[in-house]
Amino acid sequence: MSESFSVPAELEPALTVFKVRVLLVDDQLIIVEAVRRMLSDQQDIEFHYVTDATLAQQTAGQLQPTVILQDLVMPSVDGFALIQAYREDELVRNVPVIVLSAKDDPKLKAHSFAVGANDYMVKLPDKLELLARVRYHSNAHISRLQRDQAFRFLRESQKNLADANIELQKLAALDGLTGIANRRRFDEYMAVEWQRGQRERQPLSLLLCDVDFFKIYNDTFGHLSGDLCLKKTAAVLTEHLKRPADLAARYGGEEFAIVLPDTMLEGALKLANSCVQHLEKLAIENPQAAPFGVVTMSIGVASVVPSPHSSIERLIESADQALYAAKKAGRNRVVSA
């Protein structure tokens, strides 16, 4: 008995070209030799056999034939029971089974089909008839295997595409320098939370943050240091966000924004002051930024319960005016609208 194994479908880049693979289950070596001779000159057909019927199911599972030629009367196993076992085996349940029987008996034929056989032949059949039936059933099985494999490839491709789209969406929503949300994501999130706040009549708070004297810092230490300063500022802001719904975003240049759904003005001011104090404590040197000598930031805070009588633009404008007031009052501080 010869054996061969297929490469797993998930490792193959294209649809497998399956070969016609015959497994004969018969305890008589004279029948085995006769069938082998009939198939020996067919280059596209592999021939395998077992004479011990107790090994038939295991062999079929390992070999994955495209058709099984099955004797009915064997010393150790009933042929009908073996066909039923094939049909209950996940590995071979779809493999076509052609019964090879010594009797041309309608009752045997009917019972063969009832237990799961696909065809019935009286042995030994004519070579042309055997080849025709082997190829017919094998080709149908191979078509089914290739169809199933194509569906697997399609599902895998769709999953990979979906995963890639999710990653692209994530990347499209992030600021390339700081890794936090970008302006586009901020605009989208504000729109969503505005609608939710209006629907649920819950407050929405906005913090607009600006790094003080950033141009001076950039001119003094260079763009690489300036980029690092913005990254540290973004890290300070995100560290103080404790809820999944809170969002920190790079608003533009050295400006940042924090969106706080379901947050009253008092809570927003507390968070803003914590951020300002934290950045100052980092003591990032900026000697020309009087009077502090370190990198600081100013924050404008605005809060509103969204309604048809207000708007996102008005909330942003209020926070921006508060930020301007913080700058005018000496920087490194928080001012509310």
GIVEN-V477364 format. One record per pair of residues at least 4 apart in sequence whose ideal C-beta (glycine too) atoms are under 7 Angstrom apart, sorted by the first residue. I is the first residue (numbers start at 1). J is the second residue. D is the distance in whole Angstrom. If there is no record, write none. Layout:
i:I j:J d:D
i:I j:J d:D
//
This chain:
i:1 j:48 d:6
i:1 j:49 d:6
i:1 j:50 d:6
i:2 j:48 d:6
i:3 j:62 d:7
i:3 j:63 d:6
i:4 j:46 d:7
i:4 j:63 d:7
i:6 j:16 d:7
i:6 j:64 d:6
i:7 j:11 d:6
i:7 j:12 d:6
i:9 j:16 d:7
i:9 j:149 d:5
i:9 j:152 d:6
i:12 j:16 d:6
i:15 j:146 d:5
i:15 j:149 d:6
i:15 j:150 d:6
i:16 j:149 d:6
i:18 j:66 d:7
i:18 j:142 d:4
i:18 j:145 d:6
i:19 j:44 d:6
i:19 j:46 d:6
i:20 j:44 d:6
i:20 j:45 d:5
i:20 j:46 d:7
i:20 j:66 d:5
i:20 j:134 d:7
i:20 j:135 d:6
i:20 j:138 d:4
i:21 j:46 d:5
i:21 j:48 d:7
i:21 j:63 d:7
i:21 j:65 d:5
i:21 j:66 d:5
i:22 j:39 d:6
i:22 j:45 d:6
i:22 j:46 d:7
i:22 j:47 d:5
i:22 j:48 d:7
i:22 j:65 d:6
i:22 j:67 d:6
i:22 j:69 d:6
i:22 j:134 d:6
i:23 j:48 d:5
i:23 j:49 d:7
i:23 j:59 d:7
i:23 j:60 d:6
i:23 j:63 d:6
i:23 j:65 d:4
i:23 j:68 d:5
i:24 j:32 d:6
i:24 j:35 d:5
i:24 j:49 d:4
i:24 j:69 d:4
i:25 j:50 d:6
i:25 j:53 d:6
i:25 j:56 d:4
i:25 j:68 d:6
i:25 j:69 d:7
i:25 j:70 d:5
i:25 j:71 d:6
i:26 j:31 d:5
i:26 j:32 d:6
i:26 j:51 d:7
i:26 j:71 d:4
i:26 j:100 d:7
i:27 j:51 d:5
i:27 j:53 d:7
i:27 j:71 d:7
i:27 j:74 d:5
i:27 j:75 d:6
i:28 j:32 d:7
i:29 j:33 d:6
i:29 j:51 d:7
i:30 j:34 d:6
i:31 j:35 d:6
i:31 j:123 d:6
i:31 j:124 d:7
i:32 j:36 d:6
i:32 j:49 d:5
i:32 j:51 d:7
i:33 j:37 d:6
i:34 j:38 d:7
i:34 j:124 d:5
i:35 j:39 d:6
i:35 j:69 d:7
i:36 j:40 d:6
i:36 j:47 d:6
i:38 j:127 d:5
i:38 j:130 d:6
i:39 j:45 d:5
i:39 j:47 d:5
i:42 j:131 d:7
i:48 j:63 d:6
i:48 j:65 d:7
i:50 j:55 d:5
i:50 j:56 d:5
i:50 j:59 d:5
i:53 j:74 d:4
i:53 j:76 d:5
i:53 j:77 d:4
i:53 j:82 d:6
i:54 j:76 d:5
i:54 j:77 d:6
i:55 j:59 d:5
i:56 j:60 d:6
i:56 j:82 d:6
i:57 j:61 d:7
i:57 j:82 d:7
i:57 j:85 d:5
i:57 j:86 d:7
i:57 j:89 d:6
i:58 j:62 d:7
i:59 j:63 d:6
i:60 j:65 d:6
i:60 j:68 d:6
i:60 j:86 d:7
i:60 j:92 d:5
i:60 j:95 d:7
i:61 j:89 d:6
i:61 j:91 d:4
i:61 j:92 d:6
i:65 j:95 d:6
i:66 j:138 d:4
i:66 j:141 d:5
i:66 j:142 d:6
i:67 j:95 d:7
i:67 j:96 d:5
i:67 j:98 d:6
i:67 j:134 d:6
i:67 j:137 d:5
i:67 j:138 d:5
i:67 j:141 d:7
i:68 j:95 d:6
i:68 j:97 d:5
i:69 j:98 d:5
i:69 j:100 d:5
i:70 j:79 d:6
i:70 j:82 d:7
i:70 j:83 d:6
i:70 j:97 d:5
i:70 j:98 d:7
i:70 j:99 d:5
i:70 j:100 d:7
i:71 j:79 d:6
i:71 j:100 d:5
i:72 j:79 d:3
i:72 j:80 d:7
i:72 j:99 d:6
i:72 j:101 d:5
i:72 j:108 d:7
i:73 j:79 d:6
i:74 j:79 d:6
i:77 j:81 d:6
i:77 j:82 d:5
i:78 j:82 d:7
i:79 j:83 d:7
i:80 j:84 d:7
i:80 j:111 d:6
i:80 j:115 d:5
i:81 j:85 d:6
i:82 j:86 d:7
i:83 j:87 d:7
i:83 j:97 d:6
i:83 j:115 d:5
i:83 j:116 d:5
i:83 j:117 d:6
i:84 j:88 d:6
i:84 j:115 d:5
i:84 j:116 d:6
i:85 j:89 d:6
i:86 j:92 d:5
i:86 j:93 d:7
i:86 j:95 d:7
i:86 j:97 d:6
i:86 j:116 d:7
i:87 j:93 d:5
i:87 j:116 d:4
i:88 j:93 d:7
i:89 j:93 d:6
i:94 j:141 d:7
i:94 j:144 d:7
i:95 j:141 d:6
i:96 j:118 d:4
i:96 j:137 d:4
i:96 j:140 d:7
i:96 j:141 d:5
i:97 j:116 d:7
i:97 j:117 d:5
i:97 j:118 d:6
i:98 j:118 d:6
i:98 j:119 d:4
i:98 j:121 d:6
i:98 j:133 d:6
i:98 j:137 d:6
i:99 j:112 d:5
i:99 j:117 d:5
i:99 j:119 d:7
i:99 j:120 d:5
i:99 j:121 d:7
i:100 j:121 d:6
i:100 j:123 d:4
i:101 j:108 d:6
i:101 j:120 d:7
i:101 j:122 d:6
i:101 j:123 d:7
i:102 j:123 d:6
i:103 j:108 d:6
i:104 j:122 d:5
i:105 j:109 d:7
i:106 j:110 d:6
i:107 j:111 d:6
i:108 j:112 d:6
i:109 j:113 d:7
i:109 j:120 d:5
i:110 j:114 d:6
i:111 j:115 d:6
i:112 j:117 d:4
i:112 j:120 d:5
i:113 j:117 d:6
i:118 j:137 d:6
i:119 j:133 d:6
i:119 j:137 d:6
i:121 j:125 d:5
i:121 j:133 d:7
i:125 j:129 d:5
i:125 j:130 d:5
i:126 j:130 d:7
i:127 j:131 d:6
i:128 j:132 d:6
i:129 j:133 d:6
i:130 j:134 d:6
i:131 j:135 d:6
i:132 j:136 d:6
i:133 j:137 d:6
i:134 j:138 d:6
i:135 j:139 d:6
i:136 j:140 d:7
i:137 j:141 d:6
i:138 j:142 d:6
i:139 j:143 d:6
i:140 j:144 d:7
i:141 j:145 d:6
i:142 j:146 d:6
i:143 j:147 d:6
i:144 j:148 d:6
i:145 j:149 d:6
i:146 j:150 d:6
i:147 j:151 d:7
i:148 j:152 d:7
i:149 j:153 d:6
i:150 j:154 d:6
i:151 j:155 d:6
i:152 j:156 d:6
i:153 j:157 d:6
i:154 j:158 d:6
i:155 j:159 d:6
i:156 j:160 d:6
i:157 j:161 d:6
i:158 j:162 d:6
i:159 j:163 d:6
i:160 j:164 d:6
i:161 j:165 d:6
i:162 j:166 d:7
i:163 j:167 d:7
i:164 j:168 d:6
i:165 j:169 d:6
i:166 j:170 d:6
i:167 j:171 d:6
i:168 j:172 d:6
i:169 j:173 d:6
i:170 j:174 d:6
i:173 j:181 d:6
i:173 j:182 d:6
i:173 j:184 d:7
i:173 j:185 d:4
i:174 j:179 d:6
i:174 j:181 d:7
i:174 j:182 d:6
i:175 j:179 d:7
i:175 j:180 d:6
i:175 j:181 d:7
i:175 j:182 d:4
i:175 j:250 d:4
i:177 j:227 d:6
i:177 j:230 d:6
i:177 j:231 d:7
i:178 j:230 d:6
i:178 j:231 d:5
i:178 j:234 d:4
i:178 j:250 d:5
i:180 j:234 d:5
i:180 j:238 d:6
i:180 j:248 d:5
i:180 j:249 d:6
i:180 j:250 d:6
i:181 j:185 d:4
i:181 j:186 d:6
i:181 j:247 d:6
i:181 j:248 d:7
i:181 j:249 d:4
i:182 j:249 d:7
i:182 j:250 d:6
i:183 j:187 d:6
i:183 j:249 d:7
i:183 j:250 d:7
i:183 j:251 d:6
i:183 j:252 d:6
i:184 j:188 d:7
i:185 j:189 d:6
i:185 j:249 d:6
i:186 j:190 d:6
i:186 j:249 d:4
i:186 j:251 d:7
i:186 j:257 d:6
i:187 j:191 d:7
i:188 j:192 d:7
i:189 j:193 d:6
i:189 j:247 d:5
i:189 j:259 d:6
i:190 j:194 d:6
i:190 j:259 d:6
i:190 j:312 d:5
i:191 j:195 d:7
i:191 j:312 d:7
i:192 j:196 d:6
i:193 j:197 d:6
i:193 j:204 d:6
i:193 j:259 d:6
i:193 j:261 d:5
i:194 j:198 d:6
i:194 j:204 d:6
i:194 j:306 d:5
i:194 j:312 d:5
i:195 j:199 d:6
i:196 j:200 d:6
i:197 j:202 d:5
i:197 j:203 d:7
i:197 j:204 d:4
i:197 j:261 d:7
i:197 j:305 d:7
i:197 j:306 d:4
i:198 j:306 d:4
i:198 j:307 d:6
i:201 j:305 d:6
i:202 j:262 d:5
i:202 j:305 d:7
i:203 j:262 d:7
i:203 j:263 d:6
i:203 j:264 d:5
i:203 j:303 d:6
i:203 j:304 d:7
i:203 j:305 d:5
i:204 j:261 d:6
i:204 j:304 d:6
i:204 j:306 d:6
i:205 j:260 d:4
i:205 j:263 d:4
i:205 j:265 d:6
i:205 j:268 d:4
i:205 j:301 d:7
i:205 j:303 d:4
i:206 j:257 d:7
i:206 j:259 d:6
i:206 j:302 d:5
i:206 j:315 d:6
i:206 j:316 d:7
i:206 j:319 d:5
i:207 j:257 d:7
i:207 j:258 d:4
i:207 j:268 d:6
i:207 j:272 d:5
i:207 j:299 d:5
i:207 j:301 d:5
i:207 j:319 d:7
i:208 j:251 d:7
i:208 j:255 d:7
i:208 j:257 d:6
i:208 j:299 d:7
i:208 j:300 d:5
i:208 j:319 d:4
i:208 j:320 d:6
i:208 j:323 d:5
i:209 j:237 d:7
i:209 j:255 d:7
i:209 j:256 d:4
i:209 j:257 d:7
i:209 j:258 d:7
i:209 j:297 d:5
i:209 j:299 d:5
i:210 j:254 d:6
i:210 j:255 d:5
i:210 j:297 d:6
i:210 j:298 d:5
i:210 j:323 d:6
i:211 j:229 d:7
i:211 j:233 d:6
i:211 j:254 d:4
i:211 j:295 d:7
i:211 j:297 d:5
i:212 j:289 d:6
i:212 j:296 d:5
i:212 j:297 d:6
i:212 j:298 d:6
i:212 j:331 d:4
i:212 j:332 d:6
i:213 j:217 d:6
i:213 j:286 d:6
i:213 j:289 d:4
i:214 j:218 d:6
i:214 j:254 d:4
i:215 j:219 d:6
i:216 j:220 d:6
i:216 j:286 d:7
i:216 j:288 d:5
i:216 j:289 d:6
i:217 j:221 d:6
i:217 j:226 d:6
i:217 j:229 d:6
i:217 j:286 d:5
i:217 j:295 d:6
i:218 j:223 d:6
i:218 j:226 d:4
i:220 j:288 d:6
i:221 j:225 d:4
i:221 j:226 d:7
i:222 j:226 d:7
i:223 j:227 d:6
i:224 j:228 d:7
i:225 j:229 d:6
i:226 j:230 d:7
i:227 j:231 d:7
i:228 j:232 d:6
i:229 j:233 d:6
i:229 j:284 d:6
i:229 j:295 d:6
i:230 j:234 d:6
i:230 j:254 d:6
i:231 j:235 d:6
i:232 j:236 d:7
i:232 j:282 d:6
i:232 j:284 d:7
i:233 j:237 d:7
i:233 j:256 d:7
i:233 j:279 d:6
i:233 j:297 d:7
i:234 j:238 d:6
i:234 j:248 d:7
i:234 j:250 d:7
i:234 j:256 d:7
i:235 j:239 d:6
i:236 j:275 d:6
i:236 j:278 d:5
i:236 j:279 d:5
i:237 j:248 d:4
i:237 j:256 d:6
i:237 j:258 d:6
i:237 j:275 d:6
i:238 j:248 d:5
i:240 j:271 d:6
i:240 j:274 d:5
i:240 j:275 d:5
i:241 j:246 d:4
i:241 j:248 d:6
i:245 j:261 d:5
i:246 j:258 d:7
i:246 j:259 d:7
i:246 j:260 d:6
i:247 j:258 d:7
i:247 j:259 d:4
i:248 j:256 d:7
i:248 j:258 d:5
i:249 j:256 d:7
i:249 j:257 d:5
i:250 j:256 d:6
i:251 j:255 d:4
i:251 j:256 d:6
i:251 j:257 d:4
i:260 j:268 d:5
i:260 j:271 d:7
i:263 j:267 d:5
i:263 j:268 d:5
i:264 j:303 d:6
i:265 j:269 d:6
i:265 j:301 d:7
i:265 j:303 d:4
i:265 j:336 d:6
i:266 j:270 d:7
i:267 j:271 d:7
i:268 j:272 d:6
i:268 j:301 d:5
i:268 j:303 d:6
i:269 j:273 d:6
i:269 j:301 d:6
i:269 j:334 d:6
i:269 j:336 d:6
i:270 j:274 d:7
i:271 j:275 d:7
i:272 j:276 d:7
i:272 j:299 d:4
i:272 j:301 d:5
i:272 j:334 d:4
i:273 j:277 d:6
i:273 j:334 d:5
i:274 j:278 d:6
i:275 j:279 d:7
i:275 j:299 d:7
i:276 j:280 d:7
i:276 j:297 d:6
i:276 j:299 d:6
i:276 j:332 d:6
i:276 j:333 d:7
i:276 j:334 d:6
i:277 j:281 d:6
i:279 j:295 d:7
i:279 j:296 d:6
i:279 j:297 d:5
i:280 j:292 d:7
i:280 j:294 d:6
i:280 j:296 d:5
i:280 j:332 d:6
i:283 j:294 d:5
i:284 j:294 d:6
i:284 j:295 d:4
i:285 j:294 d:6
i:286 j:293 d:7
i:286 j:294 d:6
i:286 j:295 d:5
i:287 j:293 d:5
i:289 j:293 d:6
i:292 j:296 d:5
i:292 j:332 d:6
i:296 j:331 d:6
i:296 j:332 d:4
i:298 j:323 d:6
i:298 j:326 d:4
i:298 j:327 d:5
i:298 j:331 d:5
i:298 j:332 d:7
i:298 j:333 d:6
i:299 j:323 d:7
i:299 j:326 d:6
i:299 j:334 d:5
i:300 j:319 d:5
i:300 j:320 d:6
i:300 j:321 d:7
i:300 j:322 d:3
i:300 j:323 d:3
i:300 j:325 d:7
i:300 j:326 d:6
i:300 j:335 d:6
i:300 j:337 d:7
i:301 j:319 d:6
i:301 j:322 d:6
i:301 j:334 d:6
i:301 j:336 d:5
i:301 j:337 d:7
i:302 j:315 d:6
i:302 j:318 d:4
i:302 j:319 d:4
i:302 j:322 d:6
i:302 j:337 d:4
i:304 j:310 d:6
i:304 j:315 d:5
i:306 j:310 d:6
i:310 j:314 d:5
i:310 j:315 d:7
i:312 j:316 d:6
i:313 j:317 d:6
i:314 j:318 d:6
i:315 j:319 d:7
i:316 j:320 d:6
i:317 j:321 d:6
i:318 j:322 d:7
i:318 j:337 d:4
i:319 j:323 d:6
i:319 j:337 d:6
i:320 j:324 d:7
i:321 j:325 d:7
i:321 j:337 d:6
i:322 j:326 d:7
i:322 j:335 d:5
i:322 j:336 d:6
i:322 j:337 d:4
i:323 j:327 d:7
i:324 j:328 d:6
i:325 j:329 d:6
i:325 j:335 d:5
i:326 j:331 d:7
i:326 j:333 d:5
i:326 j:334 d:6
i:326 j:335 d:4
i:327 j:331 d:6
i:329 j:333 d:6
i:329 j:335 d:7
//
